[in-house]
Amino acid sequence: MSPENSFKMPDGAAQQLTYAPAIDVEIIMALYNACIEAGPIVGESKAFTQALKKTVRLLPPVRVSPRYGIVQEWIKDYEEAEPGHRHMSQLIGLYPFAIITPKNPELFAAARKTIERRLQYGGGHTGWSRAWIINFFARLGDGESAYQNLVALLQKSTLPNLFDTHPPFQIDGNFGATAGIAEMLLQSHLNEINLLPALPKAWPNGMIHGLVARGGFEVSMDWQAGNLKQVKLLSKVGNACTLRYGSKTIKLRTIKGKEYMFDGNLQLQ
């Protein structure tokens, strides 16, 4: 099933169970790809990783709905019983996984349409769902929409003591919102450390210290007038990395425990 949404059968009856909904396919893809990547690092047998690669190739693709241009939620392009459902399960591949990325522009554009359609019909009406939307828009590089949904979360789904309200309370909205803020400021799911990928105009000046990026890196940075001013990179394990800010990139070989300072143009200081 695609939690917890339903689709309409040809006779109009609502149904939940099917085979290979998008969420299941995306979870298996993400899990198997992670195991394939980790295999050589942990000494896994080549036969096992080859079996995983074969299975991934056999999975049905994540599709774009011909009907609405959204990410297709089920194996067939069924009509949703509740188009404004709080769950957006077919977008787990956008966040937290990295199945739906700019590397597939059609699917990436369909993810935006999926969010817009859900919101059009009243989606995001629970705190955790709204928090997930913040992360979605951050992954899309849309800082303004991410910020608008962060404000909506605080206005509509946050109690006076700052607990997230479902109601009565769900920690998902609190954790999800802080994850969304971090995702607006730093992303590292595409084999590079992307600085300020979804910075909204409402945060023209600021600083953040201690964000953690994939590959064993800790990042601290300052920005002014909406532009990166300075970034400090701490290498915890000595991996190589690619640092990105906008269209600027720099590749760096690092030493374990060493700090690296860059200016707003990613020039090493």
Secondary structure, 3 states (H helix, E strand, C coil): CCCCCCEECCCCCEECCCCCCHHHHHHHHHHHHHHHHHHHHHCCCHHHHHHHHHHHHHCCCCCECCCCCCECCCCCCCEECCCCCCCCHHHCCCCCCCCCCCCCHHHHHHHHHHHHHHHHCCCCCCHHHHHHHHHHHHHCCCHHHHHHHHHHHHHHCECCCCCECCCCCCHHHHHHHHHHHHHHHEECCCCCEEECCCCCCCCCCEEEEEEEECCCEEEEEEEECCEEEEEEEEECCCCCEEEEECCEEEEECCCCCCEEEEECCCCEC
